[in-house]
Amino acid sequence: MAHVSINMDNMPIEFLQIEAINPLISKCQIKVCYVGDEPNRNRSVITKEVAKDLAATLPGCPIVGFYNENKGDFEEHNRIIDVSNGKFEIKDTTRPYGFVPTDAKVWF
């Protein structure tokens, strides 16, 4: 098992205890937010009480994102505006990459 920290646009995302299940699937822990009473880097405040409420909704949730091939990096959820035949449509370019197991251990 490995501990890896990668930088995504000045927002460190940490993948902990990476375990290969097969060549295409890995299992790991991911730090998803900062908990505290003071504003974090994006100026949001997630108190422990709020984090507990959010944690209760995580099991079974999909893990989604947008991989920007030009940058070679994952970005936030993303959409594009497609204009064709005189009409426009907003399309979601976010893709599923995994899910939170139903028996996931949430920790702070």
Backbone as XML, in Angstrom:
<?xml version="1.0"?>
<chain id="A" units="angstrom">
  <residue number="1" name="MET">
    <atom name="N" x="0.835" y="-1.174" z="0.000"/>
    <atom name="CA" x="0.000" y="0.000" z="0.000"/>
    <atom name="C" x="0.880" y="1.237" z="0.000"/>
  </residue>
  <residue number="2" name="ALA">
    <atom name="N" x="0.405" y="2.291" z="-0.663"/>
    <atom name="CA" x="1.216" y="3.488" z="-0.818"/>
    <atom name="C" x="0.474" y="4.720" z="-0.340"/>
  </residue>
  <residue number="3" name="HIS">
    <atom name="N" x="1.240" y="5.738" z="0.006"/>
    <atom name="CA" x="0.685" y="7.057" z="0.339"/>
    <atom name="C" x="1.198" y="8.007" z="-0.733"/>
  </residue>
  <residue number="4" name="VAL">
    <atom name="N" x="0.278" y="8.618" z="-1.454"/>
    <atom name="CA" x="0.648" y="9.503" z="-2.551"/>
    <atom name="C" x="-0.079" y="10.821" z="-2.358"/>
  </residue>
  <residue number="5" name="SER">
    <atom name="N" x="0.609" y="11.927" z="-2.601"/>
    <atom name="CA" x="-0.029" y="13.232" z="-2.578"/>
    <atom name="C" x="0.280" y="13.913" z="-3.901"/>
  </residue>
  <residue number="6" name="ILE">
    <atom name="N" x="-0.758" y="14.340" z="-4.628"/>
    <atom name="CA" x="-0.554" y="15.022" z="-5.891"/>
    <atom name="C" x="-1.187" y="16.396" z="-5.839"/>
  </residue>
  <residue number="7" name="ASN">
    <atom name="N" x="-0.608" y="17.342" z="-6.559"/>
    <atom name="CA" x="-1.107" y="18.698" z="-6.554"/>
    <atom name="C" x="-2.044" y="18.911" z="-7.726"/>
  </residue>
  <residue number="8" name="MET">
    <atom name="N" x="-3.251" y="19.355" z="-7.458"/>
    <atom name="CA" x="-4.225" y="19.651" z="-8.504"/>
    <atom name="C" x="-4.579" y="21.118" z="-8.406"/>
  </residue>
  <residue number="9" name="ASP">
    <atom name="N" x="-3.924" y="21.961" z="-9.236"/>
    <atom name="CA" x="-4.183" y="23.403" z="-9.236"/>
    <atom name="C" x="-4.115" y="23.989" z="-7.829"/>
  </residue>
  <residue number="10" name="ASN">
    <atom name="N" x="-3.019" y="23.744" z="-7.129"/>
    <atom name="CA" x="-2.782" y="24.276" z="-5.787"/>
    <atom name="C" x="-3.751" y="23.754" z="-4.741"/>
  </residue>
  <residue number="11" name="MET">
    <atom name="N" x="-4.441" y="22.665" z="-5.019"/>
    <atom name="CA" x="-5.318" y="22.041" z="-4.039"/>
    <atom name="C" x="-4.840" y="20.609" z="-3.848"/>
  </residue>
  <residue number="12" name="PRO">
    <atom name="N" x="-4.023" y="20.351" z="-2.817"/>
    <atom name="CA" x="-3.500" y="18.994" z="-2.663"/>
    <atom name="C" x="-4.605" y="17.976" z="-2.387"/>
  </residue>
  <residue number="13" name="ILE">
    <atom name="N" x="-4.613" y="16.948" z="-3.188"/>
    <atom name="CA" x="-5.532" y="15.831" z="-3.012"/>
    <atom name="C" x="-4.671" y="14.656" z="-2.568"/>
  </residue>
  <residue number="14" name="GLU">
    <atom name="N" x="-5.061" y="13.988" z="-1.532"/>
    <atom name="CA" x="-4.264" y="12.877" z="-1.050"/>
    <atom name="C" x="-4.987" y="11.561" z="-1.246"/>
  </residue>
  <residue number="15" name="PHE">
    <atom name="N" x="-4.281" y="10.619" z="-1.849"/>
    <atom name="CA" x="-4.749" y="9.255" z="-2.000"/>
    <atom name="C" x="-3.938" y="8.424" z="-1.015"/>
  </residue>
  <residue number="16" name="LEU">
    <atom name="N" x="-4.613" y="7.725" z="-0.119"/>
    <atom name="CA" x="-3.951" y="6.955" z="0.926"/>
    <atom name="C" x="-4.246" y="5.475" z="0.755"/>
  </residue>
  <residue number="17" name="GLN">
    <atom name="N" x="-3.286" y="4.651" z="1.140"/>
    <atom name="CA" x="-3.441" y="3.196" z="1.149"/>
    <atom name="C" x="-3.958" y="2.674" z="-0.191"/>
  </residue>
  <residue number="18" name="ILE">
    <atom name="N" x="-3.226" y="2.960" z="-1.254"/>
    <atom name="CA" x="-3.609" y="2.510" z="-2.591"/>
    <atom name="C" x="-3.344" y="1.017" z="-2.715"/>
  </residue>
  <residue number="19" name="GLU">
    <atom name="N" x="-4.357" y="0.286" z="-3.138"/>
    <atom name="CA" x="-4.263" y="-1.169" z="-3.278"/>
    <atom name="C" x="-4.822" y="-1.557" z="-4.647"/>
  </residue>
  <residue number="20" name="ALA">
    <atom name="N" x="-3.993" y="-2.148" z="-5.504"/>
    <atom name="CA" x="-4.451" y="-2.578" z="-6.823"/>
    <atom name="C" x="-5.338" y="-3.809" z="-6.678"/>
  </residue>
  <residue number="21" name="ILE">
    <atom name="N" x="-6.538" y="-3.731" z="-7.249"/>
    <atom name="CA" x="-7.452" y="-4.865" z="-7.272"/>
    <atom name="C" x="-7.163" y="-5.693" z="-8.524"/>
  </residue>
  <residue number="22" name="ASN">
    <atom name="N" x="-6.988" y="-4.999" z="-9.642"/>
    <atom name="CA" x="-6.545" y="-5.590" z="-10.902"/>
    <atom name="C" x="-5.899" y="-4.459" z="-11.704"/>
  </residue>
  <residue number="23" name="PRO">
    <atom name="N" x="-5.401" y="-4.692" z="-12.925"/>
    <atom name="CA" x="-4.721" y="-3.612" z="-13.657"/>
    <atom name="C" x="-5.584" y="-2.383" z="-13.959"/>
  </residue>
  <residue number="24" name="LEU">
    <atom name="N" x="-6.895" y="-2.505" z="-13.884"/>
    <atom name="CA" x="-7.772" y="-1.386" z="-14.205"/>
    <atom name="C" x="-8.460" y="-0.758" z="-12.991"/>
  </residue>
  <residue number="25" name="ILE">
    <atom name="N" x="-8.414" y="-1.419" z="-11.852"/>
    <atom name="CA" x="-9.153" y="-0.950" z="-10.678"/>
    <atom name="C" x="-8.235" y="-0.936" z="-9.460"/>
  </residue>
  <residue number="26" name="SER">
    <atom name="N" x="-8.288" y="0.175" z="-8.723"/>
    <atom name="CA" x="-7.566" y="0.288" z="-7.464"/>
    <atom name="C" x="-8.521" y="0.732" z="-6.373"/>
  </residue>
  <residue number="27" name="LYS">
    <atom name="N" x="-8.187" y="0.372" z="-5.156"/>
    <atom name="CA" x="-8.958" y="0.782" z="-3.987"/>
    <atom name="C" x="-8.058" y="1.707" z="-3.174"/>
  </residue>
  <residue number="28" name="CYS">
    <atom name="N" x="-8.616" y="2.806" z="-2.661"/>
    <atom name="CA" x="-7.813" y="3.726" z="-1.866"/>
    <atom name="C" x="-8.710" y="4.564" z="-0.970"/>
  </residue>
  <residue number="29" name="GLN">
    <atom name="N" x="-8.079" y="5.323" z="-0.103"/>
    <atom name="CA" x="-8.775" y="6.323" z="0.694"/>
    <atom name="C" x="-8.445" y="7.677" z="0.080"/>
  </residue>
  <residue number="30" name="ILE">
    <atom name="N" x="-9.408" y="8.591" z="0.118"/>
    <atom name="CA" x="-9.205" y="9.924" z="-0.441"/>
    <atom name="C" x="-9.648" y="10.958" z="0.581"/>
  </residue>
  <residue number="31" name="LYS">
    <atom name="N" x="-8.802" y="11.957" z="0.802"/>
    <atom name="CA" x="-9.210" y="13.085" z="1.641"/>
    <atom name="C" x="-10.057" y="13.998" z="0.770"/>
  </residue>
  <residue number="32" name="VAL">
    <atom name="N" x="-11.272" y="14.310" z="1.224"/>
    <atom name="CA" x="-12.199" y="15.058" z="0.362"/>
    <atom name="C" x="-12.504" y="16.471" z="0.817"/>
  </residue>
  <residue number="33" name="CYS">
    <atom name="N" x="-12.212" y="16.833" z="2.072"/>
    <atom name="CA" x="-12.492" y="18.204" z="2.498"/>
    <atom name="C" x="-11.678" y="18.533" z="3.741"/>
  </residue>
  <residue number="34" name="TYR">
    <atom name="N" x="-11.632" y="19.815" z="4.041"/>
    <atom name="CA" x="-10.988" y="20.301" z="5.245"/>
    <atom name="C" x="-12.071" y="20.643" z="6.257"/>
  </residue>
  <residue number="35" name="VAL">
    <atom name="N" x="-11.941" y="20.105" z="7.451"/>
    <atom name="CA" x="-12.936" y="20.318" z="8.503"/>
    <atom name="C" x="-12.347" y="21.260" z="9.542"/>
  </residue>
  <residue number="36" name="GLY">
    <atom name="N" x="-13.121" y="22.294" z="9.914"/>
    <atom name="CA" x="-12.678" y="23.231" z="10.935"/>
    <atom name="C" x="-13.631" y="24.397" z="11.045"/>
  </residue>
  <residue number="37" name="ASP">
    <atom name="N" x="-13.368" y="25.261" z="12.011"/>
    <atom name="CA" x="-14.219" y="26.420" z="12.237"/>
    <atom name="C" x="-13.731" y="27.662" z="11.497"/>
  </residue>
  <residue number="38" name="GLU">
    <atom name="N" x="-12.551" y="27.594" z="10.899"/>
    <atom name="CA" x="-11.977" y="28.725" z="10.158"/>
    <atom name="C" x="-12.120" y="28.468" z="8.660"/>
  </residue>
  <residue number="39" name="PRO">
    <atom name="N" x="-12.201" y="29.529" z="7.855"/>
    <atom name="CA" x="-12.290" y="29.344" z="6.395"/>
    <atom name="C" x="-11.062" y="28.612" z="5.847"/>
  </residue>
  <residue number="40" name="ASN">
    <atom name="N" x="-11.306" y="27.713" z="4.885"/>
    <atom name="CA" x="-10.204" y="27.010" z="4.236"/>
    <atom name="C" x="-9.759" y="27.797" z="2.999"/>
  </residue>
  <residue number="41" name="ARG">
    <atom name="N" x="-8.954" y="27.168" z="2.125"/>
    <atom name="CA" x="-8.387" y="27.883" z="0.981"/>
    <atom name="C" x="-9.419" y="28.480" z="0.040"/>
  </residue>
  <residue number="42" name="ASN">
    <atom name="N" x="-10.563" y="27.838" z="-0.120"/>
    <atom name="CA" x="-11.587" y="28.411" z="-1.010"/>
    <atom name="C" x="-12.606" y="29.227" z="-0.207"/>
  </residue>
  <residue number="43" name="ARG">
    <atom name="N" x="-12.246" y="29.568" z="1.023"/>
    <atom name="CA" x="-13.028" y="30.422" z="1.919"/>
    <atom name="C" x="-14.326" y="29.792" z="2.407"/>
  </residue>
  <residue number="44" name="SER">
    <atom name="N" x="-14.473" y="28.490" z="2.249"/>
    <atom name="CA" x="-15.664" y="27.829" z="2.803"/>
    <atom name="C" x="-15.333" y="27.319" z="4.203"/>
  </residue>
  <residue number="45" name="VAL">
    <atom name="N" x="-16.368" y="27.138" z="4.992"/>
    <atom name="CA" x="-16.204" y="26.609" z="6.341"/>
    <atom name="C" x="-17.040" y="25.349" z="6.430"/>
  </residue>
  <residue number="46" name="ILE">
    <atom name="N" x="-16.402" y="24.233" z="6.736"/>
    <atom name="CA" x="-17.101" y="22.964" z="6.940"/>
    <atom name="C" x="-16.826" y="22.544" z="8.377"/>
  </residue>
  <residue number="47" name="THR">
    <atom name="N" x="-17.798" y="22.775" z="9.233"/>
    <atom name="CA" x="-17.637" y="22.408" z="10.641"/>
    <atom name="C" x="-17.732" y="20.892" z="10.790"/>
  </residue>
  <residue number="48" name="LYS">
    <atom name="N" x="-17.324" y="20.400" z="11.934"/>
    <atom name="CA" x="-17.387" y="18.957" z="12.174"/>
    <atom name="C" x="-18.828" y="18.452" z="12.126"/>
  </residue>
  <residue number="49" name="GLU">
    <atom name="N" x="-19.761" y="19.263" z="12.612"/>
    <atom name="CA" x="-21.176" y="18.864" z="12.587"/>
    <atom name="C" x="-21.665" y="18.720" z="11.147"/>
  </residue>
  <residue number="50" name="VAL">
    <atom name="N" x="-21.337" y="19.691" z="10.298"/>
    <atom name="CA" x="-21.726" y="19.629" z="8.885"/>
    <atom name="C" x="-21.040" y="18.448" z="8.212"/>
  </residue>
  <residue number="51" name="ALA">
    <atom name="N" x="-19.759" y="18.247" z="8.510"/>
    <atom name="CA" x="-19.011" y="17.137" z="7.913"/>
    <atom name="C" x="-19.630" y="15.790" z="8.281"/>
  </residue>
  <residue number="52" name="LYS">
    <atom name="N" x="-20.103" y="15.651" z="9.513"/>
    <atom name="CA" x="-20.763" y="14.403" z="9.927"/>
    <atom name="C" x="-22.037" y="14.169" z="9.112"/>
  </residue>
  <residue number="53" name="ASP">
    <atom name="N" x="-22.806" y="15.241" z="8.893"/>
    <atom name="CA" x="-24.025" y="15.122" z="8.074"/>
    <atom name="C" x="-23.673" y="14.730" z="6.638"/>
  </residue>
  <residue number="54" name="LEU">
    <atom name="N" x="-22.636" y="15.360" z="6.088"/>
    <atom name="CA" x="-22.205" y="15.036" z="4.724"/>
    <atom name="C" x="-21.687" y="13.601" z="4.638"/>
  </residue>
  <residue number="55" name="ALA">
    <atom name="N" x="-20.931" y="13.183" z="5.644"/>
    <atom name="CA" x="-20.345" y="11.839" z="5.645"/>
    <atom name="C" x="-21.416" y="10.759" z="5.584"/>
  </residue>
  <residue number="56" name="ALA">
    <atom name="N" x="-22.546" y="11.022" z="6.210"/>
    <atom name="CA" x="-23.635" y="10.040" z="6.211"/>
    <atom name="C" x="-24.196" y="9.809" z="4.807"/>
  </residue>
  <residue number="57" name="THR">
    <atom name="N" x="-23.979" y="10.761" z="3.900"/>
    <atom name="CA" x="-24.500" y="10.635" z="2.527"/>
    <atom name="C" x="-23.486" y="10.036" z="1.560"/>
  </residue>
  <residue number="58" name="LEU">
    <atom name="N" x="-22.246" y="9.813" z="1.992"/>
    <atom name="CA" x="-21.197" y="9.327" z="1.089"/>
    <atom name="C" x="-21.326" y="7.865" z="0.640"/>
  </residue>
  <residue number="59" name="PRO">
    <atom name="N" x="-21.637" y="6.915" z="1.523"/>
    <atom name="CA" x="-21.652" y="5.514" z="1.090"/>
    <atom name="C" x="-22.537" y="5.289" z="-0.131"/>
  </residue>
  <residue number="60" name="GLY">
    <atom name="N" x="-21.943" y="4.638" z="-1.146"/>
    <atom name="CA" x="-22.657" y="4.335" z="-2.382"/>
    <atom name="C" x="-22.617" y="5.441" z="-3.424"/>
  </residue>
  <residue number="61" name="CYS">
    <atom name="N" x="-22.075" y="6.603" z="-3.078"/>
    <atom name="CA" x="-22.022" y="7.728" z="-4.030"/>
    <atom name="C" x="-20.968" y="7.484" z="-5.100"/>
  </residue>
  <residue number="62" name="PRO">
    <atom name="N" x="-21.239" y="7.936" z="-6.326"/>
    <atom name="CA" x="-20.225" y="7.826" z="-7.373"/>
    <atom name="C" x="-19.105" y="8.846" z="-7.156"/>
  </residue>
  <residue number="63" name="ILE">
    <atom name="N" x="-17.928" y="8.516" z="-7.621"/>
    <atom name="CA" x="-16.802" y="9.451" z="-7.656"/>
    <atom name="C" x="-16.676" y="9.878" z="-9.108"/>
  </residue>
  <residue number="64" name="VAL">
    <atom name="N" x="-16.887" y="11.156" z="-9.355"/>
    <atom name="CA" x="-16.909" y="11.660" z="-10.731"/>
    <atom name="C" x="-15.928" y="12.806" z="-10.897"/>
  </residue>
  <residue number="65" name="GLY">
    <atom name="N" x="-15.559" y="13.071" z="-12.131"/>
    <atom name="CA" x="-14.661" y="14.182" z="-12.415"/>
    <atom name="C" x="-14.532" y="14.390" z="-13.912"/>
  </residue>
  <residue number="66" name="PHE">
    <atom name="N" x="-13.712" y="15.347" z="-14.262"/>
    <atom name="CA" x="-13.424" y="15.637" z="-15.663"/>
    <atom name="C" x="-11.918" y="15.590" z="-15.843"/>
  </residue>
  <residue number="67" name="TYR">
    <atom name="N" x="-11.443" y="14.755" z="-16.767"/>
    <atom name="CA" x="-10.016" y="14.672" z="-17.056"/>
    <atom name="C" x="-9.728" y="15.539" z="-18.268"/>
  </residue>
  <residue number="68" name="ASN">
    <atom name="N" x="-8.933" y="16.579" z="-18.060"/>
    <atom name="CA" x="-8.560" y="17.487" z="-19.131"/>
    <atom name="C" x="-7.327" y="16.915" z="-19.826"/>
  </residue>
  <residue number="69" name="GLU">
    <atom name="N" x="-7.513" y="16.379" z="-21.024"/>
    <atom name="CA" x="-6.403" y="15.759" z="-21.744"/>
    <atom name="C" x="-5.322" y="16.759" z="-22.110"/>
  </residue>
  <residue number="70" name="ASN">
    <atom name="N" x="-5.709" y="18.007" z="-22.397"/>
    <atom name="CA" x="-4.718" y="19.021" z="-22.751"/>
    <atom name="C" x="-3.788" y="19.335" z="-21.584"/>
  </residue>
  <residue number="71" name="LYS">
    <atom name="N" x="-4.321" y="19.368" z="-20.375"/>
    <atom name="CA" x="-3.518" y="19.643" z="-19.187"/>
    <atom name="C" x="-2.944" y="18.378" z="-18.561"/>
  </residue>
  <residue number="72" name="GLY">
    <atom name="N" x="-3.519" y="17.224" z="-18.929"/>
    <atom name="CA" x="-3.086" y="15.971" z="-18.313"/>
    <atom name="C" x="-3.418" y="15.932" z="-16.832"/>
  </residue>
  <residue number="73" name="ASP">
    <atom name="N" x="-4.592" y="16.465" z="-16.465"/>
    <atom name="CA" x="-4.944" y="16.576" z="-15.050"/>
    <atom name="C" x="-6.457" y="16.491" z="-14.881"/>
  </residue>
  <residue number="74" name="PHE">
    <atom name="N" x="-6.882" y="16.091" z="-13.690"/>
    <atom name="CA" x="-8.299" y="16.088" z="-13.359"/>
    <atom name="C" x="-8.712" y="17.486" z="-12.928"/>
  </residue>
  <residue number="75" name="GLU">
    <atom name="N" x="-9.933" y="17.854" z="-13.280"/>
    <atom name="CA" x="-10.477" y="19.153" z="-12.909"/>
    <atom name="C" x="-11.808" y="18.943" z="-12.206"/>
  </residue>
  <residue number="76" name="GLU">
    <atom name="N" x="-12.443" y="20.043" z="-11.889"/>
    <atom name="CA" x="-13.746" y="19.971" z="-11.232"/>
    <atom name="C" x="-14.789" y="19.425" z="-12.191"/>
  </residue>
  <residue number="77" name="HIS">
    <atom name="N" x="-16.011" y="19.315" z="-11.756"/>
    <atom name="CA" x="-17.107" y="18.889" z="-12.622"/>
    <atom name="C" x="-17.190" y="19.885" z="-13.770"/>
  </residue>
  <residue number="78" name="ASN">
    <atom name="N" x="-17.505" y="19.413" z="-14.952"/>
    <atom name="CA" x="-17.393" y="20.267" z="-16.126"/>
    <atom name="C" x="-18.569" y="20.089" z="-17.073"/>
  </residue>
  <residue number="79" name="ARG">
    <atom name="N" x="-18.887" y="21.151" z="-17.809"/>
    <atom name="CA" x="-19.926" y="21.127" z="-18.841"/>
    <atom name="C" x="-19.423" y="21.881" z="-20.051"/>
  </residue>
  <residue number="80" name="ILE">
    <atom name="N" x="-19.990" y="21.568" z="-21.210"/>
    <atom name="CA" x="-19.694" y="22.323" z="-22.427"/>
    <atom name="C" x="-21.011" y="22.785" z="-23.039"/>
  </residue>
  <residue number="81" name="ILE">
    <atom name="N" x="-20.923" y="23.816" z="-23.859"/>
    <atom name="CA" x="-22.090" y="24.269" z="-24.615"/>
    <atom name="C" x="-21.883" y="23.815" z="-26.048"/>
  </residue>
  <residue number="82" name="ASP">
    <atom name="N" x="-22.791" y="22.970" z="-26.528"/>
    <atom name="CA" x="-22.739" y="22.443" z="-27.898"/>
    <atom name="C" x="-23.740" y="23.226" z="-28.743"/>
  </residue>
  <residue number="83" name="VAL">
    <atom name="N" x="-23.226" y="23.846" z="-29.798"/>
    <atom name="CA" x="-24.095" y="24.594" z="-30.709"/>
    <atom name="C" x="-24.085" y="23.858" z="-32.042"/>
  </residue>
  <residue number="84" name="SER">
    <atom name="N" x="-25.241" y="23.340" z="-32.446"/>
    <atom name="CA" x="-25.376" y="22.681" z="-33.745"/>
    <atom name="C" x="-26.781" y="22.859" z="-34.275"/>
  </residue>
  <residue number="85" name="ASN">
    <atom name="N" x="-26.863" y="22.989" z="-35.581"/>
    <atom name="CA" x="-28.149" y="23.152" z="-36.270"/>
    <atom name="C" x="-28.989" y="24.290" z="-35.687"/>
  </residue>
  <residue number="86" name="GLY">
    <atom name="N" x="-28.318" y="25.382" z="-35.303"/>
    <atom name="CA" x="-29.027" y="26.541" z="-34.785"/>
    <atom name="C" x="-29.564" y="26.388" z="-33.375"/>
  </residue>
  <residue number="87" name="LYS">
    <atom name="N" x="-29.209" y="25.311" z="-32.687"/>
    <atom name="CA" x="-29.664" y="25.074" z="-31.318"/>
    <atom name="C" x="-28.450" y="24.910" z="-30.417"/>
  </residue>
  <residue number="88" name="PHE">
    <atom name="N" x="-28.619" y="25.228" z="-29.157"/>
    <atom name="CA" x="-27.537" y="24.969" z="-28.218"/>
    <atom name="C" x="-28.026" y="24.039" z="-27.117"/>
  </residue>
  <residue number="89" name="GLU">
    <atom name="N" x="-27.086" y="23.265" z="-26.630"/>
    <atom name="CA" x="-27.384" y="22.293" z="-25.583"/>
    <atom name="C" x="-26.214" y="22.264" z="-24.615"/>
  </residue>
  <residue number="90" name="ILE">
    <atom name="N" x="-26.519" y="22.226" z="-23.330"/>
    <atom name="CA" x="-25.474" y="22.105" z="-22.318"/>
    <atom name="C" x="-25.276" y="20.617" z="-22.047"/>
  </residue>
  <residue number="91" name="LYS">
    <atom name="N" x="-24.021" y="20.166" z="-22.235"/>
    <atom name="CA" x="-23.704" y="18.751" z="-22.039"/>
    <atom name="C" x="-22.716" y="18.599" z="-20.889"/>
  </residue>
  <residue number="92" name="ASP">
    <atom name="N" x="-22.985" y="17.628" z="-20.055"/>
    <atom name="CA" x="-22.105" y="17.326" z="-18.931"/>
    <atom name="C" x="-20.948" y="16.474" z="-19.444"/>
  </residue>
  <residue number="93" name="THR">
    <atom name="N" x="-19.708" y="16.915" z="-19.214"/>
    <atom name="CA" x="-18.540" y="16.136" z="-19.639"/>
    <atom name="C" x="-17.888" y="15.399" z="-18.460"/>
  </residue>
  <residue number="94" name="THR">
    <atom name="N" x="-18.517" y="15.488" z="-17.294"/>
    <atom name="CA" x="-18.034" y="14.772" z="-16.124"/>
    <atom name="C" x="-18.272" y="13.272" z="-16.322"/>
  </residue>
  <residue number="95" name="ARG">
    <atom name="N" x="-17.301" y="12.464" z="-15.916"/>
    <atom name="CA" x="-17.383" y="11.016" z="-16.093"/>
    <atom name="C" x="-17.221" y="10.303" z="-14.753"/>
  </residue>
  <residue number="96" name="PRO">
    <atom name="N" x="-17.843" y="9.133" z="-14.616"/>
    <atom name="CA" x="-17.649" y="8.360" z="-13.380"/>
    <atom name="C" x="-16.296" y="7.646" z="-13.395"/>
  </residue>
  <residue number="97" name="TYR">
    <atom name="N" x="-15.656" y="7.613" z="-12.224"/>
    <atom name="CA" x="-14.368" y="6.930" z="-12.084"/>
    <atom name="C" x="-14.392" y="5.870" z="-10.989"/>
  </residue>
  <residue number="98" name="GLY">
    <atom name="N" x="-15.421" y="5.872" z="-10.178"/>
    <atom name="CA" x="-15.490" y="4.900" z="-9.102"/>
    <atom name="C" x="-16.690" y="5.188" z="-8.227"/>
  </residue>
  <residue number="99" name="PHE">
    <atom name="N" x="-16.669" y="4.642" z="-7.027"/>
    <atom name="CA" x="-17.748" y="4.881" z="-6.077"/>
    <atom name="C" x="-17.218" y="4.727" z="-4.662"/>
  </residue>
  <residue number="100" name="VAL">
    <atom name="N" x="-17.955" y="5.280" z="-3.730"/>
    <atom name="CA" x="-17.631" y="5.139" z="-2.315"/>
    <atom name="C" x="-18.305" y="3.857" z="-1.832"/>
  </residue>
  <residue number="101" name="PRO">
    <atom name="N" x="-17.524" y="2.909" z="-1.306"/>
    <atom name="CA" x="-18.124" y="1.660" z="-0.846"/>
    <atom name="C" x="-19.182" y="1.909" z="0.236"/>
  </residue>
  <residue number="102" name="THR">
    <atom name="N" x="-20.142" y="1.032" z="0.294"/>
    <atom name="CA" x="-21.205" y="1.180" z="1.300"/>
    <atom name="C" x="-20.678" y="0.985" z="2.718"/>
  </residue>
  <residue number="103" name="ASP">
    <atom name="N" x="-19.521" y="0.316" z="2.868"/>
    <atom name="CA" x="-18.937" y="0.128" z="4.192"/>
    <atom name="C" x="-17.744" y="1.064" z="4.428"/>
  </residue>
  <residue number="104" name="ALA">
    <atom name="N" x="-17.685" y="2.181" z="3.712"/>
    <atom name="CA" x="-16.565" y="3.121" z="3.824"/>
    <atom name="C" x="-16.449" y="3.648" z="5.251"/>
  </residue>
  <residue number="105" name="LYS">
    <atom name="N" x="-15.211" y="3.769" z="5.720"/>
    <atom name="CA" x="-14.931" y="4.338" z="7.040"/>
    <atom name="C" x="-14.658" y="5.832" z="6.833"/>
  </residue>
  <residue number="106" name="VAL">
    <atom name="N" x="-15.439" y="6.669" z="7.476"/>
    <atom name="CA" x="-15.251" y="8.112" z="7.402"/>
    <atom name="C" x="-14.499" y="8.556" z="8.638"/>
  </residue>
  <residue number="107" name="TRP">
    <atom name="N" x="-13.468" y="9.365" z="8.439"/>
    <atom name="CA" x="-12.665" y="9.839" z="9.566"/>
    <atom name="C" x="-12.302" y="11.305" z="9.370"/>
  </residue>
  <residue number="108" name="PHE">
    <atom name="N" x="-11.980" y="11.962" z="10.484"/>
    <atom name="CA" x="-11.614" y="13.371" z="10.474"/>
    <atom name="C" x="-10.237" y="13.541" z="11.056"/>
  </residue>
</chain>
